[in-house]
């Protein structure tokens, strides 16, 4: 069953991220959300949680700190933030929409499985709340083009409010590393192939102990038509619907015949 379309004029929106409460992308998303929606709350990590994926803190207590009007910081992961927001900060009424980002850097292809930005949207989806992860690509050595994020996040969010949201589906949005005027439009895409960790650096620390450092090099295929990677390379905003139902239906009959 799908969620009904959203009415921006009445929405209570929760924003989180993985870059932390002071991140410029979070501030950009707050500005966009306050232009579009009635009520905006922020619950974000106290410090950067990039590549935290969908991790959850269960072995120690979590602390919530007020950081302004309707703004809070949590000393935990993006997943922790969404849980505390829904079950504590907004326990009187849960949010109608969860927005995560705007991440500094893309979350494309298989990289999305490591992303704390995507994980916050995953947690919102698991709680039955329509959720969107938003990321802004940037060129190595350059500043992220936040003006592009401001312009095109607003465009995407305004349009997707009319989407009849299927349950267990979140949207993963990636904005290309170009100026706002150079963006050619929006494309709905599928997940591409973009795997981090293709190499490691080996060394010896000052105490003589060997270490291994996973490098940021990515194995990727930007030529596959219709993917998130191809879209941003062509200066389009990519919007990819992710499904949290992991069951591979096509394998079930064959496995059942072998195992029953």
ROVEX-824691 format. One line per 10 residues: number of its first residue (from 1); their letters; for each residue x, y, z of C-alpha. Coordinates in steps of 0.02 Angstrom, whole numbers. Layout:
REM residues N
NUM> a> X:Y:Z  ...;
This chain:
REM residues 260
1> xxxxxxxxxx> 0:0:0  67:171:-48  71:327:59  -43:467:-4  37:622:-83  108:749:40  41:924:68  191:1040:100  80:1168:188  46:1051:334;
11> xxxxxxxxxx> 202:943:341  307:913:496  482:875:427  631:796:514  806:831:447  960:729:490  1127:691:407  1294:604:431  1410:755:414  1359:824:583;
21> xxxxxxxxxx> 1257:964:659  1375:1101:595  1388:1040:415  1354:1168:277  1247:1042:183  1132:1026:333  1113:1214:342  1073:1219:156  940:1085:175  865:1177:324;
31> xxxxxxxxxx> 847:1335:219  765:1239:78  647:1146:194  593:1304:285  545:1382:117  439:1231:72  365:1155:229  263:1211:378  368:1141:521  551:1090:515;
41> xxxxxxxxxx> 650:998:650  835:950:649  910:804:745  1086:769:682  1248:689:744  1360:790:859  1510:744:749  1540:675:576  1474:498:548  1518:472:365;
51> xxxxxxxxxx> 1519:288:311  1429:241:472  1301:149:365  1147:87:461  1240:64:625  1145:79:789  1216:120:961  1163:-10:1090  1313:-32:1208  1310:141:1288;
61> xxxxxxxxxx> 1186:281:1326  1154:420:1201  1148:605:1244  1037:736:1166  1092:919:1163  987:1069:1114  1072:1166:973  942:1301:939  757:1315:907  694:1146:846;
71> xxxxxxxxxx> 877:1091:826  961:951:923  1126:857:918  1150:673:967  1317:592:1009  1277:444:898  1246:385:721  1120:448:593  1011:298:634  1017:344:819;
81> xxxxxxxxxx> 966:522:774  810:469:680  758:350:818  780:480:955  691:610:850  539:500:817  526:418:988  578:564:1100  593:736:1021  436:718:913;
91> xxxxxxxxxx> 346:586:1015  188:693:1021  172:672:833  295:588:716  362:680:564  273:666:398  436:667:301  619:627:340  755:717:242  938:666:259;
101> xxxxxxxxxx> 1082:773:198  1134:868:105  1287:757:102  1453:831:46  1493:706:-91  1391:584:-193  1307:426:-134  1306:331:-298  1300:147:-343  1353:26:-207;
111> xxxxxxxxxx> 1428:170:-106  1252:201:-45  1261:44:63  1400:124:168  1317:293:181  1255:364:345  1155:489:242  1060:349:157  1047:255:323  949:397:405;
121> xxxxxxxxxx> 824:389:262  820:200:278  776:215:463  637:337:423  571:216:293  576:71:416  472:179:535  342:201:399  388:382:356  421:440:177;
131> xxxxxxxxxx> 608:477:170  736:555:53  926:553:54  1008:701:-34  1190:718:-87  1291:852:-178  1439:797:-283  1594:907:-292  1757:907:-388  1914:851:-298;
141> xxxxxxxxxx> 2000:1000:-219  1851:1115:-246  1712:1175:-132  1545:1088:-146  1426:1196:-252  1296:1226:-117  1202:1351:-225  1168:1207:-346  1107:1100:-201  994:1241:-140;
151> xxxxxxxxxx> 913:1265:-310  891:1083:-361  848:1006:-192  703:1128:-184  648:1078:-358  655:892:-320  569:905:-151  429:1012:-219  393:887:-357  403:727:-257;
161> xxxxxxxxxx> 273:785:-132  147:726:-262  224:552:-265  114:410:-200  251:338:-89  259:147:-87  299:75:83  479:12:103  540:134:-31  656:283:-5;
171> xxxxxxxxxx> 723:405:-132  910:432:-157  948:600:-238  1119:648:-309  1156:821:-379  1297:843:-506  1453:947:-473  1407:1091:-588  1329:1262:-566  1141:1273:-542;
181> xxxxxxxxxx> 1120:1342:-718  1220:1199:-793  1105:1063:-723  1010:991:-871  860:924:-775  807:776:-668  816:592:-714  743:442:-625  882:313:-623  932:142:-560;
191> xxxxxxxxxx> 1080:107:-449  1245:98:-542  1408:6:-506  1523:110:-399  1620:11:-268  1737:96:-144  1886:6:-68  1968:-53:-229  2141:-35:-153  2230:-26:14;
201> xxxxxxxxxx> 2384:66:76  2499:-33:188  2622:46:309  2708:42:478  2650:156:620  2772:250:736  2771:102:857  2823:-19:723  2653:-100:702  2592:-138:525;
211> xxxxxxxxxx> 2429:-55:471  2312:-58:322  2217:95:260  2068:70:144  2091:191:0  1955:300:-74  1985:235:-250  1824:175:-331  1790:39:-458  1650:108:-565;
221> xxxxxxxxxx> 1559:96:-729  1494:264:-786  1441:202:-957  1289:100:-906  1137:191:-974  1000:238:-853  1107:234:-695  1137:365:-561  1319:377:-615  1276:408:-797;
231> xxxxxxxxxx> 1148:540:-750  1263:647:-642  1404:630:-768  1286:705:-896  1243:848:-774  1072:782:-726  1003:765:-549  982:580:-514  833:515:-414  841:329:-376;
241> xxxxxxxxxx> 703:235:-284  779:111:-161  679:-34:-92  714:-103:82  631:-270:44  786:-377:19  703:-541:-26  752:-603:-200  586:-679:-254  656:-763:-409;
251> xxxxxxxxxx> 770:-873:-303  639:-939:-185  565:-1082:-288  735:-1152:-335  796:-1145:-156  635:-1223:-91  653:-1369:-210  827:-1403:-143  800:-1372:42  626:-1436:82;
